[in-house]
Amino acid sequence: MCHAVLESPTFFAVLMHIDEDLAEAARGEGCPACGGVLHQADYPRKPRGCPEPWRAAFATRRSFCCAQCRRRLTPRSVRFLGRRVYLGLIVVLASVRHSGHHPQADALAATLAVPIRTLRRWQTWWREQLPQTPLWCGAQGGFVPPVDLQQAPGSLLVRFLGDAADAVVALLRFLSPLTSRSCRLHEGG
Ligand SMILES: [Zn+2]
């Protein structure tokens, strides 16, 4: 599954397109604090796990700065999961393989150059930190039967419809509110 998704040329184009839509929608709404006009103020990124043809396009995280109150707004993203250096899809796919049922986990981790320590940290995030987010508290009731996050992200991924690529995109979209930030400028990003 992993390699099929990673080698699909349309998959990365879809992620790019969704992020552009999310960014334009956020810009259209204006500053959440004062309603001011948002100016583009992107962050440079060096995403790990990104195929060569997409590296340039994925080297930028869209972000805005309010012309009036100077607050920064970083819109939702399906490409970047927070400040992690790996792309969101790598966090998902490598975590699925790492969750215990896949003997290829080590091989995959080596292919993607994800250190085992990092995989364990992601596992802790899925099991212990995701359940505490407002996103999960609001959404978990919608999953019937309940999702066992101890088996996440595999247990979460199977709840989204379509082929492997569709399900990964749907999961990244589901998680994308976690990737949005609104803060004072210079607070970091
Ligand atoms: Zn503002």
Backbone and ligand atoms as CSV (ligand in chain L), in Angstrom:
chain,resi,resn,atom,element,x,y,z
A,1,MET,N,N,0.835,-1.199,0.000
A,1,MET,CA,C,0.000,0.000,0.000
A,1,MET,C,C,0.870,1.249,0.000
A,2,CYS,N,N,1.856,1.253,0.879
A,2,CYS,CA,C,2.673,2.448,1.040
A,2,CYS,C,C,3.318,2.869,-0.267
A,3,HIS,N,N,3.978,1.909,-0.909
A,3,HIS,CA,C,4.718,2.287,-2.096
A,3,HIS,C,C,3.807,2.671,-3.247
A,4,ALA,N,N,2.642,1.998,-3.315
A,4,ALA,CA,C,1.679,2.337,-4.364
A,4,ALA,C,C,1.270,3.801,-4.238
A,5,VAL,N,N,1.020,4.221,-3.001
A,5,VAL,CA,C,0.594,5.611,-2.782
A,5,VAL,C,C,1.743,6.571,-3.087
A,6,LEU,N,N,2.927,6.221,-2.572
A,6,LEU,CA,C,4.064,7.126,-2.745
A,6,LEU,C,C,4.482,7.276,-4.201
A,7,GLU,N,N,4.228,6.243,-4.992
A,7,GLU,CA,C,4.651,6.301,-6.386
A,7,GLU,C,C,3.577,6.847,-7.321
A,8,SER,N,N,2.414,7.130,-6.772
A,8,SER,CA,C,1.341,7.664,-7.602
A,8,SER,C,C,1.589,9.145,-7.898
A,9,PRO,N,N,1.745,9.508,-9.173
A,9,PRO,CA,C,2.021,10.919,-9.472
A,9,PRO,C,C,0.841,11.827,-9.132
A,10,THR,N,N,-0.374,11.285,-9.223
A,10,THR,CA,C,-1.535,12.141,-8.962
A,10,THR,C,C,-1.714,12.391,-7.465
A,11,PHE,N,N,-1.223,11.472,-6.631
A,11,PHE,CA,C,-1.448,11.598,-5.193
A,11,PHE,C,C,-0.898,12.919,-4.654
A,12,PHE,N,N,0.338,13.241,-5.036
A,12,PHE,CA,C,0.956,14.474,-4.532
A,12,PHE,C,C,0.298,15.715,-5.138
A,13,ALA,N,N,-0.167,15.573,-6.372
A,13,ALA,CA,C,-0.889,16.683,-7.004
A,13,ALA,C,C,-2.198,16.951,-6.259
A,14,VAL,N,N,-2.859,15.869,-5.833
A,14,VAL,CA,C,-4.111,16.019,-5.080
A,14,VAL,C,C,-3.856,16.738,-3.763
A,15,LEU,N,N,-2.792,16.340,-3.050
A,15,LEU,CA,C,-2.462,16.989,-1.773
A,15,LEU,C,C,-2.174,18.472,-1.969
A,16,MET,N,N,-1.410,18.766,-3.029
A,16,MET,CA,C,-1.049,20.150,-3.350
A,16,MET,C,C,-2.314,20.976,-3.607
A,17,HIS,N,N,-3.202,20.407,-4.402
A,17,HIS,CA,C,-4.446,21.081,-4.790
A,17,HIS,C,C,-5.325,21.355,-3.563
A,18,ILE,N,N,-5.447,20.360,-2.688
A,18,ILE,CA,C,-6.267,20.533,-1.481
A,18,ILE,C,C,-5.684,21.644,-0.609
A,19,ASP,N,N,-4.356,21.654,-0.445
A,19,ASP,CA,C,-3.725,22.691,0.381
A,19,ASP,C,C,-3.941,24.086,-0.200
A,20,GLU,N,N,-3.877,24.191,-1.523
A,20,GLU,CA,C,-4.119,25.499,-2.151
A,20,GLU,C,C,-5.560,25.948,-1.879
A,21,ASP,N,N,-6.507,25.012,-1.984
A,21,ASP,CA,C,-7.909,25.332,-1.699
A,21,ASP,C,C,-8.096,25.774,-0.252
A,22,LEU,N,N,-7.474,25.039,0.680
A,22,LEU,CA,C,-7.594,25.376,2.102
A,22,LEU,C,C,-7.001,26.759,2.373
A,23,ALA,N,N,-5.866,27.060,1.723
A,23,ALA,CA,C,-5.202,28.347,1.926
A,23,ALA,C,C,-6.052,29.492,1.359
A,24,GLU,N,N,-6.610,29.280,0.166
A,24,GLU,CA,C,-7.426,30.341,-0.442
A,24,GLU,C,C,-8.697,30.585,0.369
A,25,ALA,N,N,-9.282,29.502,0.898
A,25,ALA,CA,C,-10.486,29.655,1.728
A,25,ALA,C,C,-10.163,30.462,2.981
A,26,ALA,N,N,-9.002,30.176,3.602
A,26,ALA,CA,C,-8.593,30.896,4.813
A,26,ALA,C,C,-8.328,32.364,4.495
A,27,ARG,N,N,-7.670,32.605,3.360
A,27,ARG,CA,C,-7.379,33.980,2.970
A,27,ARG,C,C,-8.677,34.745,2.710
A,28,GLY,N,N,-9.631,34.065,2.088
A,28,GLY,CA,C,-10.917,34.687,1.762
A,28,GLY,C,C,-11.682,35.140,2.992
A,29,GLU,N,N,-11.502,34.408,4.094
A,29,GLU,CA,C,-12.224,34.751,5.323
A,29,GLU,C,C,-11.574,35.917,6.060
A,30,GLY,N,N,-10.345,36.231,5.742
A,30,GLY,CA,C,-9.665,37.341,6.401
A,30,GLY,C,C,-9.164,36.966,7.779
A,31,CYS,N,N,-8.593,37.940,8.469
A,31,CYS,CA,C,-7.999,37.696,9.789
A,31,CYS,C,C,-9.073,37.280,10.793
A,32,PRO,N,N,-8.881,36.134,11.480
A,32,PRO,CA,C,-9.886,35.690,12.454
A,32,PRO,C,C,-9.987,36.616,13.657
A,33,ALA,N,N,-8.949,37.407,13.917
A,33,ALA,CA,C,-8.953,38.292,15.088
A,33,ALA,C,C,-9.615,39.641,14.797
A,34,CYS,N,N,-9.283,40.246,13.645
A,34,CYS,CA,C,-9.777,41.607,13.395
A,34,CYS,C,C,-10.463,41.761,12.048
A,35,GLY,N,N,-10.475,40.708,11.231
A,35,GLY,CA,C,-11.132,40.813,9.927
A,35,GLY,C,C,-10.273,41.489,8.871
A,36,GLY,N,N,-9.032,41.812,9.228
A,36,GLY,CA,C,-8.132,42.486,8.300
A,36,GLY,C,C,-7.747,41.619,7.114
A,37,VAL,N,N,-7.133,42.279,6.127
A,37,VAL,CA,C,-6.679,41.576,4.928
A,37,VAL,C,C,-5.443,40.741,5.259
A,38,LEU,N,N,-5.420,39.506,4.739
A,38,LEU,CA,C,-4.278,38.623,4.992
A,38,LEU,C,C,-3.291,38.694,3.841
A,39,HIS,N,N,-2.037,38.908,4.184
A,39,HIS,CA,C,-0.969,38.903,3.190
A,39,HIS,C,C,-0.204,37.596,3.279
A,40,GLN,N,N,0.288,37.166,2.127
A,40,GLN,CA,C,1.030,35.911,2.086
A,40,GLN,C,C,2.355,36.032,2.828
A,41,ALA,N,N,2.639,35.075,3.709
A,41,ALA,CA,C,3.896,35.071,4.469
A,41,ALA,C,C,4.299,33.616,4.703
A,42,ASP,N,N,4.617,32.925,3.613
A,42,ASP,CA,C,4.859,31.486,3.671
A,42,ASP,C,C,6.100,31.120,4.479
A,43,TYR,N,N,6.096,29.899,4.990
A,43,TYR,CA,C,7.265,29.338,5.677
A,43,TYR,C,C,8.031,28.435,4.726
A,44,PRO,N,N,9.353,28.536,4.735
A,44,PRO,CA,C,10.130,27.543,3.979
A,44,PRO,C,C,10.148,26.227,4.747
A,45,ARG,N,N,10.038,25.122,4.047
A,45,ARG,CA,C,10.093,23.811,4.685
A,45,ARG,C,C,11.046,22.912,3.925
A,46,LYS,N,N,11.619,21.955,4.645
A,46,LYS,CA,C,12.449,20.944,3.986
A,46,LYS,C,C,11.866,19.592,4.327
A,47,PRO,N,N,10.750,19.268,3.704
A,47,PRO,CA,C,10.038,18.054,4.117
A,47,PRO,C,C,10.816,16.784,3.801
A,48,ARG,N,N,10.929,15.916,4.797
A,48,ARG,CA,C,11.556,14.617,4.569
A,48,ARG,C,C,10.501,13.647,4.067
A,49,GLY,N,N,10.947,12.713,3.240
A,49,GLY,CA,C,10.038,11.698,2.714
A,49,GLY,C,C,9.292,12.175,1.493
A,50,CYS,N,N,9.733,13.283,0.919
A,50,CYS,CA,C,9.052,13.819,-0.258
A,50,CYS,C,C,9.790,13.379,-1.525
A,51,PRO,N,N,9.061,12.781,-2.477
A,51,PRO,CA,C,9.718,12.366,-3.723
A,51,PRO,C,C,10.320,13.558,-4.456
A,52,GLU,N,N,11.440,13.322,-5.104
A,52,GLU,CA,C,12.189,14.371,-5.783
A,52,GLU,C,C,11.344,15.307,-6.662
A,53,PRO,N,N,10.463,14.781,-7.520
A,53,PRO,CA,C,9.722,15.697,-8.404
A,53,PRO,C,C,8.854,16.709,-7.651
A,54,TRP,N,N,8.525,16.393,-6.395
A,54,TRP,CA,C,7.632,17.272,-5.640
A,54,TRP,C,C,8.350,18.108,-4.598
A,55,ARG,N,N,9.655,17.946,-4.515
A,55,ARG,CA,C,10.379,18.604,-3.433
A,55,ARG,C,C,10.254,20.130,-3.484
A,56,ALA,N,N,10.338,20.693,-4.678
A,56,ALA,CA,C,10.252,22.160,-4.795
A,56,ALA,C,C,8.866,22.661,-4.399
A,57,ALA,N,N,7.844,21.961,-4.898
A,57,ALA,CA,C,6.468,22.392,-4.607
A,57,ALA,C,C,6.131,22.226,-3.129
A,58,PHE,N,N,6.781,21.246,-2.485
A,58,PHE,CA,C,6.484,20.974,-1.083
A,58,PHE,C,C,7.453,21.691,-0.145
A,59,ALA,N,N,8.268,22.580,-0.692
A,59,ALA,CA,C,9.253,23.273,0.134
A,59,ALA,C,C,8.676,24.532,0.772
A,60,THR,N,N,7.379,24.747,0.584
A,60,THR,CA,C,6.733,25.932,1.122
A,60,THR,C,C,5.470,25.558,1.872
A,61,ARG,N,N,5.343,26.069,3.080
A,61,ARG,CA,C,4.107,25.912,3.828
A,61,ARG,C,C,3.372,27.233,3.762
A,62,ARG,N,N,2.149,27.209,3.220
A,62,ARG,CA,C,1.402,28.449,3.087
A,62,ARG,C,C,1.083,29.034,4.460
A,63,SER,N,N,1.226,30.336,4.573
A,63,SER,CA,C,0.901,31.024,5.809
A,63,SER,C,C,0.587,32.479,5.472
A,64,PHE,N,N,-0.138,33.140,6.355
A,64,PHE,CA,C,-0.537,34.528,6.106
A,64,PHE,C,C,-0.235,35.400,7.315
A,65,CYS,N,N,-0.170,36.698,7.039
A,65,CYS,CA,C,0.051,37.674,8.098
A,65,CYS,C,C,-0.987,38.783,7.915
A,66,CYS,N,N,-1.668,39.154,9.013
A,66,CYS,CA,C,-2.710,40.182,8.914
A,66,CYS,C,C,-2.073,41.553,8.687
A,67,ALA,N,N,-2.573,42.274,7.669
A,67,ALA,CA,C,-2.038,43.590,7.346
A,67,ALA,C,C,-2.310,44.587,8.469
A,68,GLN,N,N,-3.333,44.310,9.273
A,68,GLN,CA,C,-3.762,45.257,10.292
A,68,GLN,C,C,-3.165,44.972,11.670
A,69,CYS,N,N,-3.447,43.771,12.197
A,69,CYS,CA,C,-3.006,43.485,13.572
A,69,CYS,C,C,-1.734,42.637,13.615
A,70,ARG,N,N,-1.220,42.250,12.443
A,70,ARG,CA,C,0.038,41.533,12.328
A,70,ARG,C,C,-0.020,40.100,12.840
A,71,ARG,N,N,-1.208,39.616,13.209
A,71,ARG,CA,C,-1.300,38.221,13.624
A,71,ARG,C,C,-1.017,37.317,12.450
A,72,ARG,N,N,-0.467,36.164,12.756
A,72,ARG,CA,C,-0.173,35.198,11.719
A,72,ARG,C,C,-1.239,34.106,11.708
A,73,LEU,N,N,-1.605,33.700,10.532
A,73,LEU,CA,C,-2.551,32.594,10.399
A,73,LEU,C,C,-1.949,31.564,9.458
A,74,THR,N,N,-1.752,30.369,9.974
A,74,THR,CA,C,-1.284,29.273,9.136
A,74,THR,C,C,-2.473,28.353,8.887
A,75,PRO,N,N,-2.911,28.295,7.626
A,75,PRO,CA,C,-4.132,27.530,7.347
A,75,PRO,C,C,-3.923,26.029,7.481
A,76,ARG,N,N,-5.036,25.315,7.494
A,76,ARG,CA,C,-4.996,23.849,7.548
A,76,ARG,C,C,-4.184,23.308,6.384
A,77,SER,N,N,-3.623,22.121,6.585
A,77,SER,CA,C,-2.811,21.504,5.534
A,77,SER,C,C,-2.978,19.989,5.558
A,78,VAL,N,N,-3.025,19.392,4.376
A,78,VAL,CA,C,-2.994,17.925,4.305
A,78,VAL,C,C,-1.575,17.440,3.998
A,79,ARG,N,N,-0.662,18.378,3.747
A,79,ARG,CA,C,0.713,17.975,3.441
A,79,ARG,C,C,1.572,17.937,4.696
A,80,PHE,N,N,1.421,18.960,5.545
A,80,PHE,CA,C,2.274,19.087,6.726
A,80,PHE,C,C,1.457,18.846,7.981
A,81,LEU,N,N,1.891,17.898,8.801
A,81,LEU,CA,C,1.208,17.598,10.052
A,81,LEU,C,C,1.965,18.300,11.169
A,82,GLY,N,N,1.564,19.529,11.438
A,82,GLY,CA,C,2.264,20.313,12.448
A,82,GLY,C,C,3.665,20.669,11.995
A,83,ARG,N,N,4.597,20.676,12.944
A,83,ARG,CA,C,5.968,21.103,12.622
A,83,ARG,C,C,6.876,19.922,12.345
A,84,ARG,N,N,6.317,18.747,12.269
A,84,ARG,CA,C,7.150,17.573,11.991
A,84,ARG,C,C,7.896,17.759,10.672
A,85,VAL,N,N,9.115,17.242,10.631
A,85,VAL,CA,C,9.898,17.411,9.408
A,85,VAL,C,C,9.439,16.452,8.316
A,86,TYR,N,N,8.752,15.377,8.702
A,86,TYR,CA,C,8.233,14.447,7.697
A,86,TYR,C,C,6.858,14.907,7.234
A,87,LEU,N,N,6.547,14.592,5.980
A,87,LEU,CA,C,5.220,14.904,5.465
A,87,LEU,C,C,4.174,14.130,6.265
A,88,GLY,N,N,2.967,14.696,6.325
A,88,GLY,CA,C,1.884,14.038,7.051
A,88,GLY,C,C,1.633,12.626,6.569
A,89,LEU,N,N,1.716,12.419,5.256
A,89,LEU,CA,C,1.424,11.090,4.739
A,89,LEU,C,C,2.474,10.073,5.174
A,90,ILE,N,N,3.720,10.531,5.378
A,90,ILE,CA,C,4.758,9.622,5.870
A,90,ILE,C,C,4.470,9.246,7.320
A,91,VAL,N,N,4.007,10.241,8.102
A,91,VAL,CA,C,3.660,9.973,9.497
A,91,VAL,C,C,2.561,8.910,9.548
A,92,VAL,N,N,1.595,9.029,8.636
A,92,VAL,CA,C,0.487,8.068,8.601
A,92,VAL,C,C,0.966,6.690,8.139
A,93,LEU,N,N,1.615,6.655,6.978
A,93,LEU,CA,C,1.984,5.364,6.390
A,93,LEU,C,C,3.023,4.613,7.215
A,94,ALA,N,N,4.042,5.330,7.679
A,94,ALA,CA,C,5.072,4.669,8.473
A,94,ALA,C,C,4.492,4.206,9.800
A,95,SER,N,N,3.549,4.964,10.364
A,95,SER,CA,C,2.928,4.572,11.636
A,95,SER,C,C,2.063,3.336,11.454
A,96,VAL,N,N,1.368,3.234,10.331
A,96,VAL,CA,C,0.537,2.065,10.064
A,96,VAL,C,C,1.404,0.824,10.077
A,97,ARG,N,N,2.528,0.906,9.399
A,97,ARG,CA,C,3.422,-0.241,9.322
A,97,ARG,C,C,4.054,-0.544,10.678
A,98,HIS,N,N,4.205,0.514,11.484
A,98,HIS,CA,C,4.903,0.340,12.758
A,98,HIS,C,C,3.985,-0.215,13.847
A,99,SER,N,N,2.659,-0.212,13.602
A,99,SER,CA,C,1.732,-0.500,14.702
A,99,SER,C,C,1.715,-1.967,15.103
A,100,GLY,N,N,2.554,-2.784,14.523
A,100,GLY,CA,C,2.744,-4.110,15.102
A,100,GLY,C,C,2.366,-5.276,14.211
A,101,HIS,N,N,1.480,-5.049,13.254
A,101,HIS,CA,C,0.980,-6.163,12.467
A,101,HIS,C,C,1.761,-6.367,11.180
A,102,HIS,N,N,2.740,-5.501,10.957
A,102,HIS,CA,C,3.425,-5.570,9.679
A,102,HIS,C,C,4.909,-5.834,9.859
A,103,PRO,N,N,5.328,-7.031,9.495
A,103,PRO,CA,C,6.749,-7.369,9.656
A,103,PRO,C,C,7.661,-6.500,8.794
A,104,GLN,N,N,7.087,-5.833,7.780
A,104,GLN,CA,C,7.918,-5.010,6.897
A,104,GLN,C,C,8.247,-3.655,7.525
A,105,ALA,N,N,7.784,-3.455,8.767
A,105,ALA,CA,C,7.951,-2.126,9.381
A,105,ALA,C,C,9.379,-1.617,9.322
A,106,ASP,N,N,10.298,-2.470,9.684
A,106,ASP,CA,C,11.692,-2.038,9.724
A,106,ASP,C,C,12.206,-1.690,8.332
A,107,ALA,N,N,11.810,-2.522,7.346
A,107,ALA,CA,C,12.236,-2.270,5.969
A,107,ALA,C,C,11.701,-0.930,5.488
A,108,LEU,N,N,10.447,-0.685,5.796
A,108,LEU,CA,C,9.837,0.572,5.364
A,108,LEU,C,C,10.514,1.758,6.043
A,109,ALA,N,N,10.731,1.605,7.339
A,109,ALA,CA,C,11.384,2.691,8.087
A,109,ALA,C,C,12.750,2.995,7.484
A,110,ALA,N,N,13.436,1.937,7.061
A,110,ALA,CA,C,14.757,2.134,6.459
A,110,ALA,C,C,14.635,2.836,5.107
A,111,THR,N,N,13.653,2.394,4.299
A,111,THR,CA,C,13.440,3.002,2.985
A,111,THR,C,C,13.161,4.498,3.118
A,112,LEU,N,N,12.316,4.838,4.079
A,112,LEU,CA,C,11.930,6.239,4.242
A,112,LEU,C,C,12.888,6.977,5.164
A,113,ALA,N,N,13.849,6.249,5.689
A,113,ALA,CA,C,14.825,6.834,6.605
A,113,ALA,C,C,14.169,7.462,7.826
A,114,VAL,N,N,13.146,6.794,8.334
A,114,VAL,CA,C,12.523,7.257,9.572
A,114,VAL,C,C,13.146,6.485,10.733
A,115,PRO,N,N,13.840,7.184,11.636
A,115,PRO,CA,C,14.455,6.487,12.767
A,115,PRO,C,C,13.387,5.821,13.636
A,116,ILE,N,N,13.722,4.685,14.204
A,116,ILE,CA,C,12.763,3.935,15.013
A,116,ILE,C,C,12.281,4.764,16.205
A,117,ARG,N,N,13.170,5.605,16.715
A,117,ARG,CA,C,12.781,6.496,17.822
A,117,ARG,C,C,11.654,7.424,17.431
A,118,THR,N,N,11.758,7.926,16.171
A,118,THR,CA,C,10.723,8.821,15.651
A,118,THR,C,C,9.410,8.069,15.501
A,119,LEU,N,N,9.495,6.839,14.999
A,119,LEU,CA,C,8.284,6.027,14.848
A,119,LEU,C,C,7.601,5.813,16.197
A,120,ARG,N,N,8.404,5.585,17.226
A,120,ARG,CA,C,7.825,5.365,18.557
A,120,ARG,C,C,7.169,6.637,19.083
A,121,ARG,N,N,7.793,7.779,18.762
A,121,ARG,CA,C,7.214,9.054,19.204
A,121,ARG,C,C,5.866,9.288,18.520
A,122,TRP,N,N,5.799,8.951,17.226
A,122,TRP,CA,C,4.533,9.108,16.500
A,122,TRP,C,C,3.463,8.185,17.078
A,123,GLN,N,N,3.908,6.954,17.435
A,123,GLN,CA,C,2.967,6.001,18.006
A,123,GLN,C,C,2.359,6.561,19.292
A,124,THR,N,N,3.197,7.178,20.119
A,124,THR,CA,C,2.722,7.804,21.350
A,124,THR,C,C,1.743,8.925,21.033
A,125,TRP,N,N,2.038,9.657,19.960
A,125,TRP,CA,C,1.139,10.747,19.576
A,125,TRP,C,C,-0.242,10.210,19.212
A,126,TRP,N,N,-0.271,9.178,18.365
A,126,TRP,CA,C,-1.571,8.602,17.959
A,126,TRP,C,C,-2.342,8.078,19.160
A,127,ARG,N,N,-1.649,7.422,20.088
A,127,ARG,CA,C,-2.317,6.740,21.193
A,127,ARG,C,C,-2.640,7.637,22.365
A,128,GLU,N,N,-1.773,8.620,22.634
A,128,GLU,CA,C,-1.933,9.383,23.877
A,128,GLU,C,C,-2.271,10.852,23.684
A,129,GLN,N,N,-1.755,11.452,22.583
A,129,GLN,CA,C,-1.998,12.883,22.420
A,129,GLN,C,C,-3.196,13.187,21.543
A,130,LEU,N,N,-3.362,12.445,20.450
A,130,LEU,CA,C,-4.523,12.669,19.591
A,130,LEU,C,C,-5.842,12.560,20.360
A,131,PRO,N,N,-6.002,11.551,21.281
A,131,PRO,CA,C,-7.273,11.437,21.997
A,131,PRO,C,C,-7.619,12.670,22.822
A,132,GLN,N,N,-6.605,13.472,23.172
A,132,GLN,CA,C,-6.860,14.641,24.018
A,132,GLN,C,C,-7.152,15.915,23.230
A,133,THR,N,N,-7.083,15.837,21.914
A,133,THR,CA,C,-7.304,17.049,21.132
A,133,THR,C,C,-8.795,17.357,21.017
A,134,PRO,N,N,-9.155,18.640,20.926
A,134,PRO,CA,C,-10.559,19.008,20.712
A,134,PRO,C,C,-11.108,18.356,19.439
A,135,LEU,N,N,-10.249,18.201,18.427
A,135,LEU,CA,C,-10.683,17.569,17.178
A,135,LEU,C,C,-11.227,16.175,17.465
A,136,TRP,N,N,-10.463,15.381,18.183
A,136,TRP,CA,C,-10.873,14.014,18.455
A,136,TRP,C,C,-12.083,13.963,19.394
A,137,CYS,N,N,-12.081,14.838,20.410
A,137,CYS,CA,C,-13.211,14.863,21.349
A,137,CYS,C,C,-14.510,15.150,20.613
A,138,GLY,N,N,-14.440,16.008,19.593
A,138,GLY,CA,C,-15.636,16.344,18.836
A,138,GLY,C,C,-16.018,15.290,17.822
A,139,ALA,N,N,-15.046,14.558,17.329
A,139,ALA,CA,C,-15.301,13.658,16.193
A,139,ALA,C,C,-15.502,12.201,16.590
A,140,GLN,N,N,-14.982,11.809,17.749
A,140,GLN,CA,C,-14.957,10.372,18.043
A,140,GLN,C,C,-16.352,9.751,18.083
A,141,GLY,N,N,-17.371,10.533,18.531
A,141,GLY,CA,C,-18.727,10.010,18.608
A,141,GLY,C,C,-19.309,9.658,17.246
A,142,GLY,N,N,-18.725,10.242,16.192
A,142,GLY,CA,C,-19.213,9.993,14.845
A,142,GLY,C,C,-18.764,8.651,14.284
A,143,PHE,N,N,-17.818,8.003,14.963
A,143,PHE,CA,C,-17.334,6.708,14.492
A,143,PHE,C,C,-18.072,5.585,15.221
A,144,VAL,N,N,-18.819,4.794,14.450
A,144,VAL,CA,C,-19.550,3.668,15.024
A,144,VAL,C,C,-19.177,2.405,14.252
A,145,PRO,N,N,-18.682,1.372,14.962
A,145,PRO,CA,C,-18.316,1.355,16.384
A,145,PRO,C,C,-17.124,2.261,16.661
A,146,PRO,N,N,-16.861,2.546,17.949
A,146,PRO,CA,C,-15.765,3.462,18.292
A,146,PRO,C,C,-14.427,2.993,17.731
A,147,VAL,N,N,-13.565,3.967,17.422
A,147,VAL,CA,C,-12.223,3.644,16.919
A,147,VAL,C,C,-11.285,3.409,18.097
A,148,ASP,N,N,-10.534,2.324,18.047
A,148,ASP,CA,C,-9.537,2.050,19.080
A,148,ASP,C,C,-8.235,2.742,18.690
A,149,LEU,N,N,-7.947,3.870,19.336
A,149,LEU,CA,C,-6.750,4.624,18.961
A,149,LEU,C,C,-5.458,3.923,19.374
A,150,GLN,N,N,-5.561,2.887,20.188
A,150,GLN,CA,C,-4.356,2.108,20.499
A,150,GLN,C,C,-3.824,1.423,19.250
A,151,GLN,N,N,-4.723,1.258,18.249
A,151,GLN,CA,C,-4.326,0.632,16.986
A,151,GLN,C,C,-4.208,1.676,15.861
A,152,ALA,N,N,-4.223,2.950,16.230
A,152,ALA,CA,C,-4.145,4.014,15.219
A,152,ALA,C,C,-2.717,4.132,14.683
A,153,PRO,N,N,-2.559,4.623,13.456
A,153,PRO,CA,C,-3.621,5.141,12.581
A,153,PRO,C,C,-4.318,4.078,11.729
A,154,GLY,N,N,-3.875,2.806,11.814
A,154,GLY,CA,C,-4.524,1.770,11.013
A,154,GLY,C,C,-6.015,1.672,11.279
A,155,SER,N,N,-6.379,1.723,12.568
A,155,SER,CA,C,-7.784,1.582,12.947
A,155,SER,C,C,-8.614,2.770,12.457
A,156,LEU,N,N,-7.955,3.897,12.270
A,156,LEU,CA,C,-8.637,5.108,11.804
A,156,LEU,C,C,-8.747,5.087,10.279
A,157,LEU,N,N,-7.661,4.656,9.657
A,157,LEU,CA,C,-7.581,4.649,8.195
A,157,LEU,C,C,-8.674,3.780,7.574
A,158,VAL,N,N,-8.958,2.631,8.182
A,158,VAL,CA,C,-9.952,1.708,7.603
A,158,VAL,C,C,-11.366,2.279,7.648
A,159,ARG,N,N,-11.574,3.363,8.404
A,159,ARG,CA,C,-12.919,3.952,8.477
A,159,ARG,C,C,-13.204,4.902,7.314
A,160,PHE,N,N,-12.173,5.217,6.547
A,160,PHE,CA,C,-12.375,6.120,5.415
A,160,PHE,C,C,-12.499,5.315,4.130
A,161,LEU,N,N,-13.407,5.752,3.288
A,161,LEU,CA,C,-13.759,4.987,2.090
A,161,LEU,C,C,-12.781,5.198,0.941
A,162,GLY,N,N,-12.895,4.305,-0.028
A,162,GLY,CA,C,-12.098,4.428,-1.242
A,162,GLY,C,C,-10.867,3.542,-1.221
A,163,ASP,N,N,-10.008,3.702,-2.223
A,163,ASP,CA,C,-8.776,2.912,-2.264
A,163,ASP,C,C,-7.773,3.491,-1.257
A,164,ALA,N,N,-6.587,2.903,-1.221
A,164,ALA,CA,C,-5.598,3.318,-0.220
A,164,ALA,C,C,-5.311,4.817,-0.288
A,165,ALA,N,N,-5.137,5.337,-1.506
A,165,ALA,CA,C,-4.811,6.757,-1.656
A,165,ALA,C,C,-5.967,7.633,-1.171
A,166,ASP,N,N,-7.204,7.261,-1.542
A,166,ASP,CA,C,-8.381,8.024,-1.101
A,166,ASP,C,C,-8.466,8.063,0.425
A,167,ALA,N,N,-8.230,6.895,1.032
A,167,ALA,CA,C,-8.340,6.803,2.491
A,167,ALA,C,C,-7.274,7.653,3.176
A,168,VAL,N,N,-6.059,7.642,2.628
A,168,VAL,CA,C,-4.984,8.443,3.227
A,168,VAL,C,C,-5.312,9.937,3.107
A,169,VAL,N,N,-5.804,10.343,1.934
A,169,VAL,CA,C,-6.178,11.750,1.744
A,169,VAL,C,C,-7.298,12.131,2.710
A,170,ALA,N,N,-8.286,11.249,2.846
A,170,ALA,CA,C,-9.414,11.541,3.746
A,170,ALA,C,C,-8.930,11.660,5.191
A,171,LEU,N,N,-7.994,10.794,5.595
A,171,LEU,CA,C,-7.471,10.866,6.964
A,171,LEU,C,C,-6.678,12.154,7.169
A,172,LEU,N,N,-5.861,12.523,6.182
A,172,LEU,CA,C,-5.078,13.759,6.298
A,172,LEU,C,C,-6.001,14.972,6.363
A,173,ARG,N,N,-7.101,14.917,5.611
A,173,ARG,CA,C,-8.072,16.009,5.646
A,173,ARG,C,C,-8.744,16.066,7.019
A,174,PHE,N,N,-9.059,14.879,7.551
A,174,PHE,CA,C,-9.671,14.789,8.883
A,174,PHE,C,C,-8.751,15.412,9.938
A,175,LEU,N,N,-7.444,15.168,9.823
A,175,LEU,CA,C,-6.472,15.663,10.807
A,175,LEU,C,C,-6.097,17.127,10.592
A,176,SER,N,N,-6.431,17.667,9.420
A,176,SER,CA,C,-5.910,18.984,9.030
A,176,SER,C,C,-6.250,20.129,9.994
A,177,PRO,N,N,-7.403,20.097,10.721
A,177,PRO,CA,C,-7.616,21.202,11.676
A,177,PRO,C,C,-6.513,21.295,12.723
A,178,LEU,N,N,-5.851,20.165,13.002
A,178,LEU,CA,C,-4.755,20.164,13.984
A,178,LEU,C,C,-3.552,20.937,13.477
A,179,THR,N,N,-3.491,21.175,12.180
A,179,THR,CA,C,-2.304,21.784,11.581
A,179,THR,C,C,-2.437,23.291,11.418
A,180,SER,N,N,-3.622,23.822,11.754
A,180,SER,CA,C,-3.855,25.254,11.581
A,180,SER,C,C,-3.449,26.004,12.835
A,181,ARG,N,N,-2.815,27.150,12.645
A,181,ARG,CA,C,-2.411,27.963,13.788
A,181,ARG,C,C,-2.710,29.432,13.534
A,182,SER,N,N,-3.128,30.083,14.582
A,182,SER,CA,C,-3.310,31.526,14.517
A,182,SER,C,C,-2.596,32.095,15.728
A,183,CYS,N,N,-1.649,32.972,15.499
A,183,CYS,CA,C,-0.883,33.465,16.642
A,183,CYS,C,C,-0.259,34.816,16.310
A,184,ARG,N,N,0.257,35.429,17.353
A,184,ARG,CA,C,0.986,36.680,17.176
A,184,ARG,C,C,2.215,36.436,16.327
A,185,LEU,N,N,2.524,37.386,15.512
A,185,LEU,CA,C,3.712,37.256,14.676
A,185,LEU,C,C,4.945,37.094,15.574
A,186,HIS,N,N,5.899,36.347,15.089
A,186,HIS,CA,C,7.162,36.081,15.778
A,186,HIS,C,C,7.015,35.106,16.935
A,187,GLU,N,N,5.801,34.582,17.131
A,187,GLU,CA,C,5.641,33.583,18.180
A,187,GLU,C,C,6.223,32.260,17.689
A,188,GLY,N,N,6.435,32.203,16.410
A,188,GLY,CA,C,6.991,30.975,15.831
A,188,GLY,C,C,5.973,30.322,14.933
A,189,GLY,N,N,6.326,29.205,14.368
A,189,GLY,CA,C,5.380,28.563,13.469
A,189,GLY,C,C,5.727,27.124,13.306
L,1,ZN,ZN,ZN,-5.876,41.006,12.124
